[in-house]
Each structure stands twice: as C-alpha cells, then as structure tokens.
Amino acid sequence: MTKTVLYIACSLDGKIARLDNSLDWLFAVEGDGDNGYAAFMEDVGAVIMGRKTFDEVLVLSEEYPYPAIDNYVLTRQNGKQSEHATFTNEPLDVLLERISPSIDGKIWLIGGGELIQEALRLQLIDQLELAIAPVVLGSGISLFPEGTLETRFRLTGCRPSGQFIMATYDVLK
Ligand SMILES: NC(=O)c1ccc[n+]([C@@H]2O[C@H](COP(=O)([O-])OP(=O)(O)OC[C@H]3O[C@@H](n4cnc5c(N)ncnc54)[C@H](OP(=O)(O)O)[C@@H]3O)[C@@H](O)[C@H]2O)c1
C-alpha cells in the first residue's frame, strides 16, 4: 500500500497550534529556505487532513496550496462541499485502502491532532517527519492528544534547518 507520512511542525512541548489555532509562533522561527518542503512534496500524491485543519488552511492561504493533487478532508458533518477537497466520514483505514491503488506517490497526513490520534490508533502512519521549533508554548493543540495510543518510533534521520530540527522517524508497528 502507498506510504502514509505525517509531516508536521511542532513546538518543543509538542503543540501544533495555539488554542485559538494561531501559528504566529511557528512563522516567527527562522528556517533555512523552505526547510525541504518542495523536496518532500515532489512525490506526494494526495493529502488527508481533519476538517479543522482544512478550515485553517483556507484562512492562512491566499491561493489554495495543494491544487494539483487529491485532497481529502475528514468530517462527521454531512453535506460539506469545497472546490478544493473531497469531504468524507469514511473510517480512515477504509479511505486509505480505497484511494491508495490510484495514488501516484505517498500520502501526506497533514493533521491535526485529532486526526493523528485516530491514525495512530489504527496504526496507519508509516513515517513521521517532524519540524521542531525552538519554542515552548505552555498550552495549545497537541500533536499527540491525551489518550493517543502508545507508539514507538525509530529515528532514521535528523538535521538542523535554520532554527528547526528536522527529525525523521519510522513508526514501529
Ligand atoms: N503545526 C502544523 O504543522 C500543523 C499541521 C496541521 C494542523 N495544524 C493545526 O492543528 C489545528 C487543528 O487540529 P485539531 O486536532 O484541532 O483538529 P483536526 O484533527 O484538524 O480536525 C478535527 C476534525 O476533523 C474531523 N475528524 C477527525 N477525526 C475524524 C474521524 N475519524 N472521522 C470523521 N471526521 C473526523 C472532525 O470534523 P467535524 O467537526 O467537521 O466533524 C473533527 O472536528 C489547527 O489549528 C491547525 O492549524 C498545525
């Protein structure tokens, strides 16, 4: 099956956004160029994200950032529509099994925390690529919310990128 990669930025205390969803703390961190984003995107064939993350993507971007590939947004609401994405309430494992055969490249699981928790529960993440920002927020939306399945990882790569640490892990299943 197609590889599913969680590629995400977090604070030193494991937050992916402030409680009001803001990412000002992240944008304030000095990186190195695009921190490898373009290279990562080269073989991404589809993205999957939670509805709250999708809403934030729309708020943050003047132009929709992933127009050339399939976009899936998990929601429990009925009847949501967007020109940019397909909304679905399929269980994540069912969705992945259905779309994988037709996807050219890997699947980027964008987040957020709620979707990540579900993906780890179902053991659907193959790889984690983490951009760790040198800031402690103290509160915020967690990368791995309370109650996430205990999961082991194996470090496969680590490099600085400006003030970020870019860490790559395989998920041990
Ligand atoms: N730092 C980063 O790199 C990064 C990356 C990604 C996201 N974020 C941030 O993370 C925040 C959002 O994270 P979050 O944890 O609050 O929310 P989220 O995971 O993005 O979205 C949660 C929503 O997704 C839907 N959902 C989740 N699991 C589902 C399932 N199994 N089946 C059907 N629908 C499901 C539900 O939508 P409905 O309520 O519509 O039913 C739920 O309310 C945003 O602020 C975003 O900017 C940061």
The ligand as an SDF file (V2000), in Angstrom:
LIG
                    3D

 48 52  0  0  0  0  0  0  0  0999 V2000
    1.8570   22.8870   13.0620 N   0  0  0  0  0  0  0  0  0  0  0  0
    1.4650   22.2510   11.9700 C   0  0  0  0  0  0  0  0  0  0  0  0
    2.2830   21.8880   11.1050 O   0  0  0  0  0  0  0  0  0  0  0  0
    0.0020   21.9270   11.8150 C   0  0  0  0  0  0  0  0  0  0  0  0
   -0.3820   20.9430   10.8930 C   0  0  0  0  0  0  0  0  0  0  0  0
   -1.7240   20.5950   10.8170 C   0  0  0  0  0  0  0  0  0  0  0  0
   -2.6670   21.2490   11.6150 C   0  0  0  0  0  0  0  0  0  0  0  0
   -2.2510   22.2050   12.4610 N   0  0  0  0  0  0  0  0  0  0  0  0
   -3.2200   22.9060   13.3130 C   0  0  0  0  0  0  0  0  0  0  0  0
   -3.9720   21.9690   14.0790 O   0  0  0  0  0  0  0  0  0  0  0  0
   -5.2300   22.5560   14.3960 C   0  0  0  0  0  0  0  0  0  0  0  0
   -6.3310   21.5570   14.1370 C   0  0  0  0  0  0  0  0  0  0  0  0
   -6.0880   20.3560   14.8720 O   0  0  0  0  0  0  0  0  0  0  0  0
   -7.2780   19.6600   15.6890 P   0  0  0  0  0  0  0  0  0  0  0  0
   -6.6960   18.4890   16.3860 O   0  0  0  0  0  0  0  0  0  0  0  0
   -7.9690   20.7020   16.4820 O   0  0  0  0  0  0  0  0  0  0  0  0
   -8.3070   19.2340   14.5540 O   0  0  0  0  0  0  0  0  0  0  0  0
   -8.1810   18.3320   13.2020 P   0  0  0  0  0  0  0  0  0  0  0  0
   -7.6540   16.9870   13.5300 O   0  0  0  0  0  0  0  0  0  0  0  0
   -7.5360   19.1270   12.1290 O   0  0  0  0  0  0  0  0  0  0  0  0
   -9.7250   18.2590   12.8060 O   0  0  0  0  0  0  0  0  0  0  0  0
  -10.6450   17.6830   13.6910 C   0  0  0  0  0  0  0  0  0  0  0  0
  -11.9400   17.4840   12.9310 C   0  0  0  0  0  0  0  0  0  0  0  0
  -11.7340   16.5160   11.8980 O   0  0  0  0  0  0  0  0  0  0  0  0
  -12.8760   15.6880   11.7990 C   0  0  0  0  0  0  0  0  0  0  0  0
  -12.4810   14.3320   12.1800 N   0  0  0  0  0  0  0  0  0  0  0  0
  -11.4390   13.9480   12.9600 C   0  0  0  0  0  0  0  0  0  0  0  0
  -11.3780   12.6230   13.0520 N   0  0  0  0  0  0  0  0  0  0  0  0
  -12.3950   12.1430   12.3070 C   0  0  0  0  0  0  0  0  0  0  0  0
  -12.8430   10.8530   12.0060 C   0  0  0  0  0  0  0  0  0  0  0  0
  -12.2280    9.7610   12.4990 N   0  0  0  0  0  0  0  0  0  0  0  0
  -13.9220   10.7080   11.2040 N   0  0  0  0  0  0  0  0  0  0  0  0
  -14.5450   11.7880   10.7170 C   0  0  0  0  0  0  0  0  0  0  0  0
  -14.1550   13.0550   10.9680 N   0  0  0  0  0  0  0  0  0  0  0  0
  -13.1030   13.2220   11.7560 C   0  0  0  0  0  0  0  0  0  0  0  0
  -13.9330   16.3080   12.7190 C   0  0  0  0  0  0  0  0  0  0  0  0
  -14.5480   17.2900   11.8970 O   0  0  0  0  0  0  0  0  0  0  0  0
  -16.0550   17.8340   12.1290 P   0  0  0  0  0  0  0  0  0  0  0  0
  -16.0070   18.6510   13.3820 O   0  0  0  0  0  0  0  0  0  0  0  0
  -16.3260   18.6280   10.8940 O   0  0  0  0  0  0  0  0  0  0  0  0
  -16.9220   16.6020   12.2320 O   0  0  0  0  0  0  0  0  0  0  0  0
  -13.0690   16.9690   13.7850 C   0  0  0  0  0  0  0  0  0  0  0  0
  -13.7380   18.0140   14.4680 O   0  0  0  0  0  0  0  0  0  0  0  0
   -5.3680   23.8060   13.5330 C   0  0  0  0  0  0  0  0  0  0  0  0
   -5.0870   24.9450   14.3180 O   0  0  0  0  0  0  0  0  0  0  0  0
   -4.2740   23.6400   12.5040 C   0  0  0  0  0  0  0  0  0  0  0  0
   -3.7720   24.8710   12.0230 O   0  0  0  0  0  0  0  0  0  0  0  0
   -0.9410   22.5640   12.5920 C   0  0  0  0  0  0  0  0  0  0  0  0
  1  2  1  0
  2  3  2  0
  2  4  1  0
  4  5  1  0
  4 48  2  0
  5  6  2  0
  6  7  1  0
  7  8  2  0
  8  9  1  0
  8 48  1  0
  9 10  1  0
  9 46  1  0
 10 11  1  0
 11 12  1  0
 11 44  1  0
 12 13  1  0
 13 14  1  0
 14 15  2  0
 14 16  1  0
 14 17  1  0
 17 18  1  0
 18 19  2  0
 18 20  1  0
 18 21  1  0
 21 22  1  0
 22 23  1  0
 23 24  1  0
 23 42  1  0
 24 25  1  0
 25 26  1  0
 25 36  1  0
 26 27  1  0
 26 35  1  0
 27 28  2  0
 28 29  1  0
 29 30  1  0
 29 35  2  0
 30 31  1  0
 30 32  2  0
 32 33  1  0
 33 34  2  0
 34 35  1  0
 36 37  1  0
 36 42  1  0
 37 38  1  0
 38 39  2  0
 38 40  1  0
 38 41  1  0
 42 43  1  0
 44 45  1  0
 44 46  1  0
 46 47  1  0
M  CHG  2   8   1  16  -1
M  END
$$$$
